[in-house]
Amino acid sequence: MRPPLPPEAAVARWRARLADGHPVTEAEALRLLADFGLTVTPCAMAKDESEAVEAAMRIGFPVALKTAGTAHKTDVDGVRLNLADPVALRQAHRDLAVRLGPRVVVARMVRDKGVEMMLGLQRDPDFGPVVVIGFGGIHAEILRDAAFALPPFDAAEARRLIDRLRLRPLLDGARGAPAADVDALAEAAARFSTLAAALGDLVEAIDVNPVLALPRGAVAVDALVVPRR
């Protein structure tokens, strides 16, 4: 197998965007992933309550509401999940706005439960961009269960990286949970590695956490992109 080919038009567009010096919003970060073939949850930025409601109506309820501009949103109690209608959304937005400001990300809830994984890009002083794949969620930094590889690589190599993880049996189903689609997760990792190879010289770090490994498919839910200065 060969690594996925980078989409030439997307590479040119994103190289220009990352070089312009402006911060990358979460909605942009997810759009970047989608342009390289990863499945992402639909989302939109909103600067106030009215825009948040409009975005949710377009995306479809239930939605999640996340404060914008904070990397570790759960650390500041900046996430509200399973908001089923405009009333619940308005109430959640007012709570977040008072404490953290009115700018938010509105995202469609992923209905299926999955295993929380993560994909990342780090910079090594000797080797340059390095791809990280591991178990994610809010405890990713505590679990520290990850594998590393130089990009790009194919889905078979991604599968080998996944199989090295200490908690790998969780992907086969635990306590009655269905098995995760490891093939889809490996394909997502391979596509992410293509992104890392094509844009890594312009990026300081990327954190895609969580990537939900579902019974069918793998979906990126949250993403942070830090351009190089």
N, C-alpha and C positions, 0 to 999 in steps of 0.2 A: 504493500500500500504506500501511497504518497500523501504528504500533507495536503490539505485542501488548498487550492489556488486562491491567492488573494484577489478580491474584486477590484479591478484596476481603477474604476471610476471612484469607488469609495475610498481607496487608498489616497488618491490625489486630493479628494475633497477634505478628508480628515487630516492629512498632513498640513494642508493650508490652515485648517481650523486650529490644530494644536500648536502651530507656530505663531499664532497671532497674539499670544500672551494673556488671553482672557481665561478666567476660570471656567471649568466645564460643569454644567448643572447635571443633576442626577438624570433628568429626562434626556439630556444630550448623551450622557454616558450609556444609557440603555439603548438609545438610537444607534450609537456606535457599534455596540454588540450586535444589534439586529442587522446592521449593514454588512457584518462579517458572517452572517448566517446563524447566529445563536437565536434561540427562542427567548423572548423577553415578555414580561407582563406589560400590558398597555398602561401608559401613565401620561400625566401632563403636569406642568408647573402651573401654579396659580398664585397671584400676588395678593388676593384678598378672598373674603368669604364668598362673594358672588361668583368669582371666577372658579372657585373650588366646586361650587354646586354645578355650574355649567360644565366643567370638566367631567364630573361624576355622571352627569346625564348622558354625555357623549360616550364615556367609557362603559357605563353600565354598572349598576349596583349588584352586589355589595362591593364597597371599596375600602382601601386603606388610606389613611391620611398621615403624612409624615412631614415633620418640620424640615424646611429646606436649609441647606448650608451648614449642617452639622454632620460630621462623619459618623460618630457613634450615637445614633439617635436614641437608642434605648437607654443609654446612660443618663440622658436628660429627660426621660419620660416623654419622648417626642414622637410617639407612634400610637395611632388609634386604628384598630382593626375591625373588620366585619361591620362597617357602617352600612345599614340596610336601606336608608332613605335620606332625603334632604334634611329632615328634621334632625336626625342623629348626626349628620355631617356638619350642620351649622353649629350644633352644640359642641362637637369635638373641635371644630375650628376655633371657636371662641376661647376654649380652654387653652389650646396651643398658642393662640395669638397673644394672649395676656402674658404668658411666660416666655415665649420664644420668638415672637414676631409673627406677622400675618402670612409670610411666604411659605407655601407648602407644596408638597408633591401629592397628587391624587393618583392612586394606582388601583387597578382591578384586583380583587382578591383571587388568589388561586384556590379553586374549590377543593381539589384533591390534596390529601395530605402526602407529604413526601419527606425524604431524608434531606436535611439541610447540609449542603456541601458548599465549597467556596472555590473560586478561581482567582488567581492573582498574578500580578507582574511586579517583580522586584528588580532593582538594579544591583548587580554585582560589580565591584570595582575592577575585576579582572576580565569577567566574561560578558558584561553588559546585561541585557534583559534576560531574566530567568522567570519561567512560568512556575507557579505554585498551584497544586491541586490538593484539596484535603477536606476534612470535615469542617463545616461552618456553623453559622448561627451565632448567637450572642456569646457562646462559650468557646469560640474558635481559638482565641488566644490562650485559653486555659487548657483545652484539649491538645493543642500543638501536634495534631496528627496530620502531617502533610508530606507530599513528595515534590521533588523539584526536577526540572528538566530545561535544557536550552531549546528555544523554539527555532524553526517550526518542527512539529512531529505529527505523525498520523494517528488515527483512532486506535490502531493496535498498540502503539507505544503508550497512548493515554490509558488504555485498558491495563497495561502492565503497571503503570504508575498507581492506578487506583487499587490494583490487587496487592500492592505493597503496604497499604494503609493498615494501621493497627486495628482500627474499628471496622475494617472491610466487611465482616459478617453482618453488620447492621443493614447493609444494602441488600442482603438476601431475605430480609423480613425478620422482625423481632416482635415477640409477644402478640402474634396474630396479625401484624401489619403485612401488607403485600410487599413483595420484592420490588426493588427499584429497577428502573430501566437503565442498567449499567451501560448498555450499548449507546443509548442516547446521551448519557453523561460523558462517555468517552468521545463521542463525536463533537459535543459542545467544547470539550477541552481541546481537541485538535483544531477546531475553528478558532478558538481563543488564541492558540499558539501561533496561528497564521497572522492574527491581528498583532500579536506581540512582536513577531519578526518584521512585519511591515511598518509598524509605528513606534517600536520600542525606543528608538533613538530620540524621540520627541516626548517621551513619557517618563516621569519619575516613578510613578506607581499606579497600579490599577487594583482595585479590590471589588470583586463581584461576590457579594455575600448577603443573603444566601442564594445559591443555585439549588432549586428544589429538584431532587431526583425523584420523579414521580413513577407510578406504576407504568405509565406510558409517556415518555418524553422527559425532558429536563428544561426547566424554566428559570431564567435569571430574574430575580425579584428586585434586587437593589445593587447599585453600582456606584463606585467612586473612581474618578480619573483625575490624576494630578499631573498636569503637563510639566515638563522640565523648564526651568528658568534660564 
